[in-house]
Amino acid sequence: MKDPQQLAAVILGHYHDASALVGYCAVLTDGTAGTIDAVKLDEDHGLRISISGHPGFWPVSKLKLLEHAEAPSKGKD
């Protein structure tokens, strides 16, 4: 069995990696779509994300599509 400190380090590593998702466009399996506002680690439910314009947090396992949000391109004048 792994040492609890090793497990904690792995969990925090995944949380750190998931924090990079903030700002990405996401579509969830239930059709909810928007930009990821926040990522939190919930003691009871695991890693969860918040979508702009929608109250609440969803598990990352509900992600269906993820795309990096790009700044709108400026047209040529």
Secondary structure, DSSP 8 states (H G I E B T S, - for coil): ---HHHHHHHHHHHHHHHGGGTTEEEEETTS-EEEEEEEEEETTTEEEEEETTS-S-EEGGGEEEEEE---------
